[in-house]
Amino acid sequence: MAEIVVSDCVATEVVASEVVAYIALGSNLSDPLAHIGQAWTDLAKLPHSRLADCSSLYRSKPVGFTEQPDFINAAAAIVTRLSPRALLSALLRIEARHGRNRTFKNAPRSLDLDLLLYDDLVLHEPGLTLPHPRMTERAFVLAPLLEIAADLTIPGHGRVADCLARLDPRGIQRLPPQPMRAAGRT
């Protein structure tokens, strides 16, 4: 059963017990390393949530619209009591604070936060599908996810490692550890 909690004039739906949610992070505009670092800090500050793990950073080639800079990608695990819809809304607010503009599909972006998984929930609602409908098609999502959740199973698709093994890993590169300007990451 969910309850509604109001703080800072924002109503937030929370669930009775904690769940683990996985989020993909991506950026290719205006200092992507800073955007990803600040996004980790923003995720750590989500209400009714705690940041449990962050992957290494990865560089990847753009998909779809290729006339744009390479992306920096990562994954994060959070433990949360936010409902799936409330979590998605919080992620969209973080994107907006980072200047995200949705001009066209696969456009360059200052920050992209995709809700990949919410425990083992399978959900199809307008604007929210879980698991994320294209996550198993993207090595730049699965490689960082595998790093922080090696035994994870994607409902309807199988283990993350098996899904990644079916993809072409060319075009993604794990970056060496780098000092981050936010979230205290090194």
C-alpha positions as CSV (number, residue, x, y, z in Angstrom):
1,M,0.0,0.0,0.0
2,A,1.3,3.5,-0.9
3,E,0.9,6.7,1.1
4,I,1.2,10.3,0.0
5,V,3.9,12.4,1.8
6,V,4.0,16.2,1.2
7,S,7.4,18.0,1.6
8,D,8.6,21.2,0.0
9,C,5.2,21.7,-1.5
10,V,5.6,18.5,-3.6
11,A,3.3,15.5,-3.0
12,T,5.3,12.2,-3.2
13,E,3.9,8.7,-3.2
14,V,5.9,6.3,-1.1
15,V,5.5,2.5,-0.8
16,A,5.4,0.5,2.4
17,S,8.8,-1.2,2.1
18,E,12.1,-0.4,0.4
19,V,12.9,-1.6,-3.1
20,V,16.1,-1.4,-5.2
21,A,15.9,0.6,-8.3
22,Y,18.5,0.9,-11.0
23,I,19.1,4.1,-13.0
24,A,21.2,4.7,-16.2
25,L,23.0,8.0,-16.4
26,G,24.2,9.6,-19.6
27,S,25.5,13.0,-20.7
28,N,27.3,14.4,-23.7
29,L,26.9,18.2,-23.4
30,S,28.4,21.0,-21.2
31,D,31.0,19.0,-19.2
32,P,29.4,15.5,-19.0
33,L,31.7,14.4,-16.1
34,A,30.4,17.3,-14.0
35,H,26.8,16.4,-14.9
36,I,27.2,12.8,-14.0
37,G,29.0,13.6,-10.7
38,Q,26.3,16.1,-9.7
39,A,23.6,13.6,-10.7
40,W,25.1,11.1,-8.2
41,T,24.8,13.8,-5.6
42,D,21.2,14.5,-6.6
43,L,20.3,10.8,-6.5
44,A,21.8,10.6,-3.0
45,K,19.5,13.4,-1.9
46,L,16.3,11.9,-3.1
47,P,13.7,11.7,-0.4
48,H,12.9,8.3,1.1
49,S,15.9,7.0,-0.7
50,R,19.6,6.3,-0.4
51,L,22.3,5.8,-3.1
52,A,23.5,2.3,-2.7
53,D,26.1,2.0,-5.6
54,C,27.6,3.7,-8.6
55,S,29.4,2.2,-11.5
56,S,32.5,3.3,-13.2
57,L,32.2,5.8,-16.1
58,Y,32.0,4.6,-19.7
59,R,32.5,6.5,-22.9
60,S,30.1,5.4,-25.7
61,K,29.3,6.4,-29.3
62,P,25.9,8.0,-29.8
63,V,23.0,5.8,-31.0
64,G,20.5,6.9,-33.6
65,F,21.6,10.5,-34.3
66,T,25.3,10.1,-34.7
67,E,26.4,13.7,-35.4
68,Q,27.0,14.6,-31.8
69,P,29.7,14.2,-29.1
70,D,30.4,10.8,-27.5
71,F,28.4,10.1,-24.3
72,I,29.6,9.5,-20.7
73,N,27.5,6.7,-19.2
74,A,27.2,5.2,-15.8
75,A,24.6,3.2,-13.7
76,A,23.4,3.7,-10.1
77,A,21.5,1.6,-7.6
78,I,19.3,3.3,-5.1
79,V,17.2,1.8,-2.3
80,T,14.0,3.8,-2.2
81,R,10.5,3.9,-0.8
82,L,9.4,6.2,-3.7
83,S,6.8,4.7,-5.9
84,P,7.9,4.0,-9.5
85,R,5.9,7.0,-10.8
86,A,7.3,9.3,-8.0
87,L,10.8,8.1,-8.7
88,L,10.4,8.8,-12.4
89,S,9.1,12.3,-11.6
90,A,12.1,13.0,-9.4
91,L,14.5,11.8,-12.1
92,L,12.8,14.1,-14.6
93,R,13.1,17.1,-12.2
94,I,16.8,16.4,-11.8
95,E,17.2,16.3,-15.6
96,A,15.4,19.6,-15.9
97,R,17.7,21.2,-13.3
98,H,20.6,20.1,-15.5
99,G,19.1,21.9,-18.5
100,R,17.8,18.8,-20.3
101,N,15.9,19.8,-23.4
102,R,14.0,17.1,-25.4
103,T,14.3,18.5,-28.8
104,F,14.2,15.3,-30.8
105,K,14.7,11.5,-30.4
106,N,18.4,10.6,-29.5
107,A,19.3,14.3,-29.4
108,P,22.4,15.5,-27.5
109,R,21.7,16.0,-23.8
110,S,23.1,17.6,-20.7
111,L,21.8,14.7,-18.6
112,D,19.7,11.6,-19.2
113,L,18.4,9.6,-16.3
114,D,16.5,6.4,-17.2
115,L,14.7,4.3,-14.7
116,L,15.8,0.8,-15.7
117,L,14.4,-1.5,-13.1
118,Y,12.3,-1.2,-9.9
119,D,13.0,-4.5,-8.1
120,D,11.4,-7.1,-10.3
121,L,8.4,-5.1,-11.2
122,V,6.9,-5.4,-14.7
123,L,4.8,-2.3,-15.5
124,H,3.2,-0.8,-18.6
125,E,1.7,2.6,-18.0
126,P,1.6,5.7,-20.2
127,G,5.0,7.3,-19.9
128,L,6.5,4.5,-17.8
129,T,7.5,1.0,-18.8
130,L,9.5,-1.3,-16.5
131,P,11.9,-2.9,-17.2
132,H,13.1,0.0,-19.5
133,P,12.0,-1.2,-22.9
134,R,15.3,-0.7,-24.7
135,M,17.8,-1.5,-21.9
136,T,18.7,-4.9,-23.3
137,E,19.6,-3.4,-26.7
138,R,22.2,-1.0,-25.2
139,A,25.7,-2.2,-24.2
140,F,26.3,1.3,-22.8
141,V,23.5,0.6,-20.3
142,L,24.2,-3.1,-19.5
143,A,28.0,-2.8,-19.0
144,P,27.8,-0.3,-16.1
145,L,24.8,-2.1,-14.7
146,L,26.7,-5.4,-14.7
147,E,29.5,-3.8,-12.8
148,I,27.1,-2.9,-9.8
149,A,24.7,-5.8,-10.1
150,A,26.5,-8.9,-11.5
151,D,23.8,-11.3,-10.5
152,L,20.8,-9.2,-11.5
153,T,18.1,-10.7,-13.6
154,I,16.0,-8.5,-15.9
155,P,12.4,-9.7,-15.9
156,G,11.5,-11.3,-19.2
157,H,15.0,-11.1,-20.5
158,G,17.4,-13.0,-18.2
159,R,20.6,-12.2,-16.5
160,V,22.3,-8.9,-17.2
161,A,25.6,-10.7,-18.2
162,D,23.7,-12.9,-20.7
163,C,22.0,-9.9,-22.2
164,L,25.2,-8.0,-22.5
165,A,26.9,-11.0,-24.1
166,R,24.4,-10.9,-27.0
167,L,25.4,-7.3,-27.9
168,D,28.4,-5.8,-29.8
169,P,30.6,-4.1,-27.2
170,R,32.4,-2.0,-29.7
171,G,31.9,1.7,-29.2
172,I,31.9,1.6,-25.4
173,Q,35.0,2.0,-23.3
174,R,35.3,1.9,-19.5
175,L,37.2,5.0,-18.4
176,P,39.9,5.0,-15.7
177,P,38.8,6.2,-12.3
178,Q,38.6,10.0,-12.3
179,P,38.1,12.5,-9.5
180,M,34.5,13.7,-9.6
181,R,33.5,17.2,-8.7
182,A,30.4,16.0,-6.9
183,A,29.2,13.1,-4.8
184,G,32.7,12.7,-3.4
185,R,33.5,10.1,-6.0
186,T,37.1,9.3,-7.0
